[in-house]
Amino acid sequence: MYNIEDDRDFKWKNIHKESGVDTRDSFQKTFWQMWDSVSTLAQVVSTLDQFSRKPSGSTGTVCRH
């Protein structure tokens, strides 16, 4: 199974611990910014999808076409 925690650890392996300087090349920096956006979007979509499947609790409204 894929573990997203592994990716988070990988992102920080090239940070110099004492100075806090990011030693990754520009591709890695850009890639991880995009990855963070995609993973956040996937979490939002997943949350909205789960929310939309729950019964709303409103009853008595019938739509007839």
C-alpha positions as CSV (number, residue, x, y, z in Angstrom):
1,M,0.0,0.0,0.0
2,Y,1.2,3.5,-0.8
3,N,2.1,5.6,2.2
4,I,1.9,9.4,1.8
5,E,4.0,9.8,5.0
6,D,7.0,8.5,3.0
7,D,6.6,11.4,0.6
8,R,6.5,13.9,3.4
9,D,9.7,12.5,4.9
10,F,11.4,12.5,1.4
11,K,10.6,16.2,0.9
12,W,12.5,17.2,4.0
13,K,15.6,15.0,3.5
14,N,17.4,17.8,1.6
15,I,16.8,20.5,4.2
16,H,20.0,21.4,6.0
17,K,19.0,21.0,9.6
18,E,21.1,23.7,11.2
19,S,20.6,26.5,8.6
20,G,17.2,25.5,7.3
21,V,18.4,26.0,3.7
22,D,16.5,23.9,1.1
23,T,19.2,22.2,-1.0
24,R,16.8,20.5,-3.4
25,D,17.0,21.4,-7.1
26,S,14.3,23.6,-8.6
27,F,12.5,20.7,-10.2
28,Q,12.0,19.0,-6.8
29,K,10.8,22.2,-5.3
30,T,8.3,22.8,-8.1
31,F,7.2,19.1,-8.1
32,W,6.4,19.0,-4.4
33,Q,4.5,22.3,-4.6
34,M,2.3,20.7,-7.3
35,W,2.1,17.4,-5.4
36,D,0.9,19.2,-2.2
37,S,-1.8,21.0,-4.3
38,V,-3.0,17.8,-5.9
39,S,-3.1,15.8,-2.7
40,T,-5.0,18.6,-0.9
41,L,-7.5,18.8,-3.8
42,A,-8.0,15.0,-3.6
43,Q,-8.7,15.3,0.1
44,V,-11.2,18.0,-0.5
45,V,-13.0,16.0,-3.2
46,S,-13.0,12.9,-1.0
47,T,-14.5,14.8,1.9
48,L,-17.2,16.4,-0.3
49,D,-18.0,13.1,-1.9
50,Q,-18.5,11.5,1.5
51,F,-20.6,14.5,2.7
52,S,-22.8,14.3,-0.4
53,R,-23.7,10.6,0.3
54,K,-24.9,11.2,3.8
55,P,-28.7,11.5,4.2
56,S,-29.6,15.1,4.8
57,G,-32.4,14.3,7.2
58,S,-35.0,16.3,5.3
59,T,-38.1,14.4,4.5
60,G,-41.5,15.1,3.0
61,T,-40.2,16.9,-0.1
62,V,-41.1,15.2,-3.3
63,C,-40.2,16.4,-6.7
64,R,-42.5,15.2,-9.5
65,H,-41.8,16.0,-13.1
